[in-house]
Amino acid sequence: MREDAAVADDRPRRRARHRGTGRSVSTPSPEEELMRSLYREHAGPLLGFVLRLVAGDRQRAEDVVQETLIRAWKNAGSLNRATGSVRPWLVTVARRIVIDNHRSRQARPQEVDPSPLEVLPAEDEIDKALWLMTIGDALDDLTPAHREALVETYFKGRTVGEAAEILGVPSGTVRSRVFYALRSMKLALEERGVTA
Protein backbone atom coordinates (compact mmCIF):
# COMPACT_ATOMS: atom_id res chain seq x y z
CA MET A 1 0.00 0.00 0.00
CA ARG A 2 1.59 3.27 -1.06
CA GLU A 3 1.27 6.51 0.82
CA ASP A 4 0.58 8.36 -2.44
CA ALA A 5 -2.57 6.33 -3.14
CA ALA A 6 -4.01 7.03 0.29
CA VAL A 7 -3.51 10.79 0.05
CA ALA A 8 -4.39 11.43 -3.58
CA ASP A 9 -6.35 14.65 -3.92
CA ASP A 10 -7.96 16.23 -6.97
CA ARG A 11 -7.64 19.75 -5.58
CA PRO A 12 -4.80 21.91 -6.90
CA ARG A 13 -1.86 22.33 -4.57
CA ARG A 14 -0.71 25.72 -3.43
CA ARG A 15 2.63 26.63 -4.84
CA ALA A 16 5.33 28.53 -3.04
CA ARG A 17 8.71 29.73 -4.19
CA HIS A 18 11.66 27.92 -2.72
CA ARG A 19 14.07 30.50 -1.34
CA GLY A 20 17.25 30.97 -3.23
CA THR A 21 16.45 28.71 -6.20
CA GLY A 22 13.41 30.43 -7.67
CA ARG A 23 11.81 27.03 -8.29
CA SER A 24 8.22 26.44 -7.43
CA VAL A 25 7.57 23.91 -4.62
CA SER A 26 4.23 22.28 -3.84
CA THR A 27 2.85 22.94 -0.40
CA PRO A 28 0.51 20.19 0.74
CA SER A 29 -3.00 21.12 1.78
CA PRO A 30 -4.04 20.59 5.42
CA GLU A 31 -6.01 17.49 4.39
CA GLU A 32 -2.95 16.04 2.66
CA GLU A 33 -0.80 16.75 5.69
CA LEU A 34 -3.40 15.07 7.89
CA MET A 35 -3.47 12.00 5.64
CA ARG A 36 0.31 11.73 5.56
CA SER A 37 0.52 11.98 9.32
CA LEU A 38 -2.33 9.45 9.74
CA TYR A 39 -0.56 7.04 7.43
CA ARG A 40 2.80 7.46 9.17
CA GLU A 41 1.38 7.12 12.68
CA HIS A 42 -1.47 4.66 12.29
CA ALA A 43 -1.16 2.52 9.12
CA GLY A 44 1.21 -0.03 10.68
CA PRO A 45 -0.70 -0.62 13.92
CA LEU A 46 -4.01 -0.53 12.00
CA LEU A 47 -2.73 -3.20 9.59
CA GLY A 48 -1.73 -5.41 12.52
CA PHE A 49 -5.18 -5.00 14.09
CA VAL A 50 -7.00 -5.79 10.84
CA LEU A 51 -4.76 -8.80 10.11
CA ARG A 52 -6.08 -10.38 13.32
CA LEU A 53 -9.67 -9.65 12.27
CA VAL A 54 -9.28 -11.24 8.82
CA ALA A 55 -7.38 -14.32 10.02
CA GLY A 56 -4.05 -13.26 8.52
CA ASP A 57 -5.28 -12.54 4.97
CA ARG A 58 -2.82 -9.76 4.14
CA GLN A 59 -4.50 -8.68 0.89
CA ARG A 60 -7.86 -8.23 2.60
CA ALA A 61 -6.20 -6.46 5.53
CA GLU A 62 -4.43 -4.00 3.23
CA ASP A 63 -7.70 -3.34 1.39
CA VAL A 64 -9.45 -2.61 4.70
CA VAL A 65 -6.68 -0.25 5.85
CA GLN A 66 -6.78 1.57 2.54
CA GLU A 67 -10.58 1.91 2.73
CA THR A 68 -10.27 3.15 6.32
CA LEU A 69 -7.77 5.83 5.29
CA ILE A 70 -9.98 6.87 2.36
CA ARG A 71 -12.86 7.33 4.78
CA ALA A 72 -10.57 9.32 7.03
CA TRP A 73 -9.65 11.53 4.08
CA LYS A 74 -13.35 12.04 3.29
CA ASN A 75 -13.89 13.07 6.92
CA ALA A 76 -10.69 15.13 7.15
CA GLY A 77 -12.54 18.26 8.25
CA SER A 78 -14.02 16.62 11.33
CA LEU A 79 -10.77 14.77 12.11
CA ASN A 80 -8.83 18.07 12.00
CA ARG A 81 -11.14 19.48 14.65
CA ALA A 82 -10.99 16.35 16.81
CA THR A 83 -9.14 16.54 20.07
CA GLY A 84 -7.07 13.60 21.18
CA SER A 85 -6.02 10.55 19.18
CA VAL A 86 -7.90 9.52 16.05
CA ARG A 87 -6.79 5.90 16.40
CA PRO A 88 -10.02 4.80 18.16
CA TRP A 89 -11.99 6.29 15.25
CA LEU A 90 -9.77 4.48 12.69
CA VAL A 91 -10.02 1.18 14.56
CA THR A 92 -13.81 1.47 14.74
CA VAL A 93 -14.08 2.25 11.02
CA ALA A 94 -11.75 -0.64 10.11
CA ARG A 95 -13.72 -3.05 12.30
CA ARG A 96 -16.99 -1.96 10.68
CA ILE A 97 -15.52 -2.44 7.19
CA VAL A 98 -14.44 -5.98 8.09
CA ILE A 99 -17.91 -6.74 9.50
CA ASP A 100 -19.63 -5.27 6.43
CA ASN A 101 -17.39 -7.29 4.09
CA HIS A 102 -18.12 -10.46 6.07
CA ARG A 103 -21.86 -9.85 5.98
CA SER A 104 -21.86 -9.16 2.26
CA ARG A 105 -20.02 -12.45 1.63
CA GLN A 106 -22.55 -14.30 3.83
CA ALA A 107 -25.50 -12.75 1.99
CA ARG A 108 -24.14 -13.83 -1.38
CA PRO A 109 -24.63 -17.47 -2.34
CA GLN A 110 -21.50 -19.59 -2.11
CA GLU A 111 -19.70 -19.78 -5.42
CA VAL A 112 -19.30 -23.35 -6.61
CA ASP A 113 -16.63 -24.64 -8.92
CA PRO A 114 -18.46 -26.47 -11.74
CA SER A 115 -15.46 -28.60 -12.74
CA PRO A 116 -16.28 -31.58 -10.43
CA LEU A 117 -19.74 -31.73 -11.96
CA GLU A 118 -18.30 -32.00 -15.45
CA VAL A 119 -16.44 -35.22 -14.63
CA LEU A 120 -19.39 -36.97 -13.00
CA PRO A 121 -21.36 -39.13 -15.38
CA ALA A 122 -25.00 -38.14 -15.29
CA GLU A 123 -27.59 -40.80 -15.84
CA ASP A 124 -29.70 -39.87 -18.76
CA GLU A 125 -33.24 -41.06 -18.10
CA ILE A 126 -34.21 -40.63 -21.76
CA ASP A 127 -31.47 -43.00 -22.91
CA LYS A 128 -32.51 -45.50 -20.27
CA ALA A 129 -36.17 -45.28 -21.32
CA LEU A 130 -35.25 -45.70 -25.00
CA TRP A 131 -33.08 -48.71 -24.16
CA LEU A 132 -35.94 -50.34 -22.23
CA MET A 133 -38.36 -49.66 -25.08
CA THR A 134 -35.93 -51.23 -27.56
CA ILE A 135 -35.50 -54.30 -25.34
CA GLY A 136 -39.29 -54.53 -24.96
CA ASP A 137 -39.78 -54.37 -28.74
CA ALA A 138 -37.10 -57.05 -29.28
CA LEU A 139 -38.79 -59.27 -26.68
CA ASP A 140 -42.11 -58.82 -28.49
CA ASP A 141 -40.49 -60.16 -31.68
CA LEU A 142 -39.73 -63.49 -29.96
CA THR A 143 -42.09 -66.43 -29.97
CA PRO A 144 -44.09 -66.77 -26.73
CA ALA A 145 -42.16 -69.92 -25.74
CA HIS A 146 -38.75 -68.27 -26.23
CA ARG A 147 -39.88 -65.09 -24.47
CA GLU A 148 -41.17 -67.06 -21.43
CA ALA A 149 -37.89 -69.00 -21.10
CA LEU A 150 -35.84 -65.81 -21.33
CA VAL A 151 -38.02 -63.89 -18.84
CA GLU A 152 -37.91 -66.71 -16.29
CA THR A 153 -34.13 -67.20 -16.45
CA TYR A 154 -32.67 -63.75 -17.19
CA PHE A 155 -35.20 -61.25 -15.90
CA LYS A 156 -36.55 -63.17 -12.90
CA GLY A 157 -33.17 -64.73 -12.09
CA ARG A 158 -34.35 -68.33 -11.86
CA THR A 159 -32.18 -71.33 -12.55
CA VAL A 160 -32.86 -73.48 -15.60
CA GLY A 161 -34.36 -76.16 -13.33
CA GLU A 162 -36.70 -73.66 -11.59
CA ALA A 163 -37.77 -72.21 -14.95
CA ALA A 164 -38.40 -75.72 -16.33
CA GLU A 165 -40.60 -76.54 -13.34
CA ILE A 166 -42.62 -73.31 -13.69
CA LEU A 167 -42.98 -73.66 -17.49
CA GLY A 168 -43.70 -77.40 -17.27
CA VAL A 169 -41.02 -78.39 -19.80
CA PRO A 170 -37.77 -80.33 -19.47
CA SER A 171 -34.58 -78.44 -18.50
CA GLY A 172 -32.98 -79.15 -21.90
CA THR A 173 -35.92 -77.49 -23.63
CA VAL A 174 -35.50 -74.38 -21.43
CA ARG A 175 -31.77 -74.26 -22.31
CA SER A 176 -32.57 -74.61 -25.99
CA ARG A 177 -35.26 -71.91 -25.88
CA VAL A 178 -32.96 -69.52 -23.98
CA PHE A 179 -30.18 -70.09 -26.54
CA TYR A 180 -32.45 -69.38 -29.52
CA ALA A 181 -34.15 -66.48 -27.69
CA LEU A 182 -30.79 -64.78 -27.04
CA ARG A 183 -29.73 -65.29 -30.65
CA SER A 184 -33.03 -63.82 -31.89
CA MET A 185 -32.73 -60.90 -29.42
CA LYS A 186 -29.23 -60.15 -30.69
CA LEU A 187 -30.43 -60.07 -34.29
CA ALA A 188 -33.46 -57.94 -33.35
CA LEU A 189 -31.27 -55.42 -31.50
CA GLU A 190 -28.78 -55.25 -34.38
CA GLU A 191 -31.65 -54.49 -36.76
CA ARG A 192 -32.57 -51.57 -34.48
CA GLY A 193 -28.99 -50.27 -34.52
CA VAL A 194 -28.08 -51.47 -31.01
CA THR A 195 -24.81 -53.34 -30.69
CA ALA A 196 -24.08 -55.53 -27.71
C-alpha positions in Angstrom: 0.0 0.0 0.0 1.6 3.3 -1.1 1.3 6.5 0.8 0.6 8.4 -2.4 -2.6 6.3 -3.1 -4.0 7.0 0.3 -3.5 10.8 0.1 -4.4 11.4 -3.6 -6.3 14.7 -3.9 -8.0 16.2 -7.0 -7.6 19.7 -5.6 -4.8 21.9 -6.9 -1.9 22.3 -4.6 -0.7 25.7 -3.4 2.6 26.6 -4.8 5.3 28.5 -3.0 8.7 29.7 -4.2 11.7 27.9 -2.7 14.1 30.5 -1.3 17.3 31.0 -3.2 16.5 28.7 -6.2 13.4 30.4 -7.7 11.8 27.0 -8.3 8.2 26.4 -7.4 7.6 23.9 -4.6 4.2 22.3 -3.8 2.8 22.9 -0.4 0.5 20.2 0.7 -3.0 21.1 1.8 -4.0 20.6 5.4 -6.0 17.5 4.4 -3.0 16.0 2.7 -0.8 16.7 5.7 -3.4 15.1 7.9 -3.5 12.0 5.6 0.3 11.7 5.6 0.5 12.0 9.3 -2.3 9.5 9.7 -0.6 7.0 7.4 2.8 7.5 9.2 1.4 7.1 12.7 -1.5 4.7 12.3 -1.2 2.5 9.1 1.2 0.0 10.7 -0.7 -0.6 13.9 -4.0 -0.5 12.0 -2.7 -3.2 9.6 -1.7 -5.4 12.5 -5.2 -5.0 14.1 -7.0 -5.8 10.8 -4.8 -8.8 10.1 -6.1 -10.4 13.3 -9.7 -9.6 12.3 -9.3 -11.2 8.8 -7.4 -14.3 10.0 -4.1 -13.3 8.5 -5.3 -12.5 5.0 -2.8 -9.8 4.1 -4.5 -8.7 0.9 -7.9 -8.2 2.6 -6.2 -6.5 5.5 -4.4 -4.0 3.2 -7.7 -3.3 1.4 -9.4 -2.6 4.7 -6.7 -0.3 5.9 -6.8 1.6 2.5 -10.6 1.9 2.7 -10.3 3.2 6.3 -7.8 5.8 5.3 -10.0 6.9 2.4 -12.9 7.3 4.8 -10.6 9.3 7.0 -9.7 11.5 4.1 -13.4 12.0 3.3 -13.9 13.1 6.9 -10.7 15.1 7.1 -12.5 18.3 8.2 -14.0 16.6 11.3 -10.8 14.8 12.1 -8.8 18.1 12.0 -11.1 19.5 14.6 -11.0 16.3 16.8 -9.1 16.5 20.1 -7.1 13.6 21.2 -6.0 10.6 19.2 -7.9 9.5 16.1 -6.8 5.9 16.4 -10.0 4.8 18.2 -12.0 6.3 15.2 -9.8 4.5 12.7 -10.0 1.2 14.6 -13.8 1.5 14.7 -14.1 2.3 11.0 -11.7 -0.6 10.1 -13.7 -3.0 12.3 -17.0 -2.0 10.7 -15.5 -2.4 7.2 -14.4 -6.0 8.1 -17.9 -6.7 9.5 -19.6 -5.3 6.4 -17.4 -7.3 4.1 -18.1 -10.5 6.1 -21.9 -9.8 6.0 -21.9 -9.2 2.3 -20.0 -12.5 1.6 -22.6 -14.3 3.8 -25.5 -12.7 2.0 -24.1 -13.8 -1.4 -24.6 -17.5 -2.3 -21.5 -19.6 -2.1 -19.7 -19.8 -5.4 -19.3 -23.3 -6.6 -16.6 -24.6 -8.9 -18.5 -26.5 -11.7 -15.5 -28.6 -12.7 -16.3 -31.6 -10.4 -19.7 -31.7 -12.0 -18.3 -32.0 -15.4 -16.4 -35.2 -14.6 -19.4 -37.0 -13.0 -21.4 -39.1 -15.4 -25.0 -38.1 -15.3 -27.6 -40.8 -15.8 -29.7 -39.9 -18.8 -33.2 -41.1 -18.1 -34.2 -40.6 -21.8 -31.5 -43.0 -22.9 -32.5 -45.5 -20.3 -36.2 -45.3 -21.3 -35.3 -45.7 -25.0 -33.1 -48.7 -24.2 -35.9 -50.3 -22.2 -38.4 -49.7 -25.1 -35.9 -51.2 -27.6 -35.5 -54.3 -25.3 -39.3 -54.5 -25.0 -39.8 -54.4 -28.7 -37.1 -57.0 -29.3 -38.8 -59.3 -26.7 -42.1 -58.8 -28.5 -40.5 -60.2 -31.7 -39.7 -63.5 -30.0 -42.1 -66.4 -30.0 -44.1 -66.8 -26.7 -42.2 -69.9 -25.7 -38.8 -68.3 -26.2 -39.9 -65.1 -24.5 -41.2 -67.1 -21.4 -37.9 -69.0 -21.1 -35.8 -65.8 -21.3 -38.0 -63.9 -18.8 -37.9 -66.7 -16.3 -34.1 -67.2 -16.5 -32.7 -63.7 -17.2 -35.2 -61.3 -15.9 -36.5 -63.2 -12.9 -33.2 -64.7 -12.1 -34.4 -68.3 -11.9 -32.2 -71.3 -12.6 -32.9 -73.5 -15.6 -34.4 -76.2 -13.3 -36.7 -73.7 -11.6 -37.8 -72.2 -15.0 -38.4 -75.7 -16.3 -40.6 -76.5 -13.3 -42.6 -73.3 -13.7 -43.0 -73.7 -17.5 -43.7 -77.4 -17.3 -41.0 -78.4 -19.8 -37.8 -80.3 -19.5 -34.6 -78.4 -18.5 -33.0 -79.2 -21.9 -35.9 -77.5 -23.6 -35.5 -74.4 -21.4 -31.8 -74.3 -22.3 -32.6 -74.6 -26.0 -35.3 -71.9 -25.9 -33.0 -69.5 -24.0 -30.2 -70.1 -26.5 -32.4 -69.4 -29.5 -34.2 -66.5 -27.7 -30.8 -64.8 -27.0 -29.7 -65.3 -30.7 -33.0 -63.8 -31.9 -32.7 -60.9 -29.4 -29.2 -60.2 -30.7 -30.4 -60.1 -34.3 -33.5 -57.9 -33.4 -31.3 -55.4 -31.5 -28.8 -55.3 -34.4 -31.6 -54.5 -36.8 -32.6 -51.6 -34.5 -29.0 -50.3 -34.5 -28.1 -51.5 -31.0 -24.8 -53.3 -30.7 -24.1 -55.5 -27.7 
